[in-house]
């Protein structure tokens, strides 16, 4: 029965893609479009579920289902001209392949094999890692069975980050509307969808750059790296962060390539969803909003005009307003990061600890030396980093990585070595697909692209 929930989210996501991109949706690889529809639809369903909790204060299965189905009907109404005029042909355009070829069967076999491997790995920790269970899955259970969901924000959950946004728990709560069984299989299935979807989306986008060549091979190697699949099935929200960051960067590159503001529409929605995943996602979304807006305003060759910023801001606010409601009126303030920032911690010793931890992690054999390949790819084309087509992504990674370094070095609440040991691998996991995409994009971008 839970497949009904995933299917309804896919419909909602696909209708949203059609509405935002219109005929440009055909520029997406068909399989990438299907994965994107499912993930964005799950995010939108989670936001709608969250709003029902804001209004009703607890889990109401019929209301949640009705709200989501109503959203699908509304999008069908607004998209009717797209389908009547055949700008987009439902079913035909929604299928992964409109013309099936023999080698597509090989893709299907490969996909089934990878899903099977991920499922077997997930079965080794069906409830997720213990802290993932406490931070995300326990909150899902409270959302479903408690009389008031505000219990999540009491002292009972002091050690489980009650200030974290709740996109993942609300996704699982939405899917639970179609289940009469135990809750625990749902987080596992959702996590597999995101980790497999992220790798699949990366392979599809790199395949569009160069078919059956180095880019596609890079994506496939990352996709099948044991540590990627293992960390991805821990049931943390980092698999969501990895996927949403990747699609955000993809939308940005498509906007720069086509100069079409429709990509900003879907980018704004995606950034709002990214901000609702966890605090790292909020930081990513705000950085990207700022950098993209500044880029549009100062780019002299911008054909879409300054009004493009309005497109971006409007769609961003649609999905970001629930985040504001959560952060300002519901969740307690964060007591882990900002209150514990102290410049007295800015010492060479802490930098050395951080440096040693990063070097040890990226050279660890569990990554199958994927990080060495990615870094070599980035360094080999570093002079292209600030070309017009690469500058947004470059500035984002500089600002975000600098922020992460400052948080690690300046925050003295926890022992730095222990903190790095428990969190660094997850941060690198969430960045890996985006950096693979950026490295390939950097490698195949124009060698002499003009600066902004």
C-alpha positions, 0 to 999 in steps of 0.5 A, spaced: 500 500 500 505 504 501 507 504 493 500 508 493 503 514 497 510 514 493 506 514 486 501 520 488 508 524 490 511 522 483 504 525 480 505 531 484 512 532 483 511 531 475 505 536 475 510 541 478 516 540 473 511 540 468 508 547 470 515 550 472 519 548 466 513 547 461 517 545 454 523 545 457 522 539 461 524 535 455 531 537 456 531 533 462 534 526 461 527 522 461 530 517 467 532 523 471 526 527 470 522 521 473 527 521 479 526 528 480 519 528 480 519 522 485 523 526 490 520 533 489 514 530 489 515 527 496 518 533 498 512 537 497 507 532 500 512 532 506 510 540 506 503 539 505 503 534 511 507 539 515 502 544 514 496 539 516 500 538 523 500 546 524 493 547 523 490 540 526 496 539 531 496 531 530 496 526 525 490 526 521 490 520 516 484 522 511 486 530 512 493 529 509 491 524 504 485 529 502 490 535 502 495 531 497 490 529 492 487 536 492 494 539 490 494 534 484 488 536 482 489 543 482 496 542 478 492 538 473 487 544 472 493 549 472 496 544 467 490 543 462 493 547 457 499 544 457 496 537 455 491 539 451 495 543 446 500 537 447 506 542 449 507 536 454 504 529 452 502 525 459 504 518 459 509 519 453 513 524 456 513 521 462 516 514 460 523 513 462 524 511 454 519 513 449 522 508 444 525 502 447 532 499 445 535 493 447 541 496 451 535 499 455 534 492 458 542 492 460 540 499 464 534 496 467 538 490 469 544 494 472 539 498 476 535 492 479 542 489 481 544 496 485 537 496 488 538 489 490 545 491 493 542 497 497 536 493 500 541 487 502 546 493 505 540 496 508 537 490 511 544 490 516 541 496 519 533 496 518 532 501 523 538 505 521 544 507 526 542 509 533 543 516 532 539 517 526 533 513 529 533 518 535 533 524 530 529 522 525 525 515 526 523 517 533 520 523 531 516 520 526 513 515 531 511 521 535 508 525 529 504 519 528 502 516 535 502 522 540 496 527 541 500 533 540 506 533 535 509 539 539 512 533 544 518 533 539 520 540 542 520 538 549 526 537 554 525 529 552 528 530 545 534 535 548 539 530 545 536 529 538 536 536 535 529 539 536 531 545 532 532 540 526 527 541 520 523 535 519 522 534 512 524 526 512 520 525 518 514 528 514 515 524 508 515 518 512 509 520 516 506 522 509 507 515 506 505 511 513 498 514 511 498 508 506 500 503 511 497 499 516 503 495 518 509 497 522 513 503 521 520 501 520 520 499 513 518 506 511 524 510 513 528 504 510 525 504 503 525 512 503 532 512 504 533 507 499 529 511 494 534 517 495 540 514 495 539 510 489 535 516 486 541 521 487 546 516 484 541 515 478 540 522 477 548 523 477 549 518 472 543 521 467 546 528 467 553 525 466 550 521 461 548 527 457 554 530 457 558 525 454 555 518 453 558 512 455 565 516 456 569 518 462 563 522 465 558 517 465 563 512 468 565 517 474 558 517 476 557 510 475 563 508 480 561 513 485 554 510 485 557 503 486 562 505 491 560 501 497 561 506 502 556 511 498 551 505 499 553 503 506 552 511 508 546 512 504 542 507 508 544 509 515 537 513 514 540 520 516 537 526 512 544 526 509 542 522 503 536 528 502 541 533 502 546 530 497 540 529 492 537 536 493 544 539 493 545 535 486 539 537 483 540 545 485 547 545 482 544 542 476 538 547 475 543 552 476 547 550 470 541 549 466 539 556 467 546 558 465 546 554 459 539 556 456 538 563 459 531 561 461 527 563 467 523 557 468 529 553 471 529 559 476 522 557 478 524 550 479 530 552 483 526 556 487 522 550 489 528 546 490 532 551 495 526 551 499 525 544 500 533 543 501 532 548 507 527 544 510 531 538 510 536 540 516 540 546 518 546 544 513 540 544 508 538 551 510 545 554 510 546 551 503 539 554 500 541 561 503 548 561 500 545 559 493 539 564 493 544 569 495 549 567 490 545 566 484 541 572 485 547 577 485 549 573 479 543 575 475 543 582 477 551 583 475 551 579 469 552 584 463 550 578 458 544 576 462 538 575 457 532 574 462 533 581 465 533 582 472 526 580 473 528 573 473 530 574 481 523 575 482 521 568 479 527 565 483 524 569 490 517 568 489 518 560 488 523 560 493 518 563 498 512 558 496 517 552 499 521 556 504 515 560 508 513 553 512 521 553 514 520 560 517 514 558 520 517 552 523 524 555 525 521 562 528 514 559 531 515 552 533 522 549 534 526 551 539 533 555 538 539 552 536 544 551 542 549 547 538 552 551 534 552 559 534 551 559 542 558 556 542 562 559 537 568 562 540 574 566 537 578 563 542 578 556 539 581 559 533 588 555 534 593 552 530 592 546 534 584 545 532 586 547 525 591 541 525 586 536 528 581 538 522 586 537 517 589 531 519 581 528 520 580 530 513 586 527 509 585 521 513 578 521 511 578 522 503 584 517 503 581 512 506 580 505 502 572 505 504 571 511 499 575 506 493 579 512 492 573 516 489 575 523 493 582 522 490 579 522 483 574 528 484 580 532 487 584 531 481 579 532 476 578 539 480 585 541 480 586 539 473 581 544 471 582 549 476 583 555 472 576 554 469 573 555 476 571 562 475 569 562 468 561 565 467 559 558 467 562 555 473 562 561 478 556 560 481 558 553 483 565 555 485 563 561 490 558 556 493 563 551 495 568 556 497 563 559 502 560 553 504 566 549 506 569 555 509 563 555 513 563 548 515 571 549 517 569 555 521 564 551 525 568 545 526 574 550 529 570 555 533 565 551 536 568 548 543 561 545 545 564 538 544 571 534 543 573 536 536 576 529 534 570 526 537 565 530 533 569 529 526 569 522 527 562 522 528 560 527 523 565 528 517 564 522 513 557 524 513 558 531 510 563 528 505 558 523 503 553 529 502 558 533 498 560 527 494 555 527 488 555 534 487 562 535 487 563 529 482 558 533 478 562 540 478 568 536 477 565 533 470 562 540 469 568 544 470 572 539 466 568 539 460 566 547 460 569 552 455 576 553 456 576 560 455 569 562 458 568 569 459 568 572 467 562 575 469 
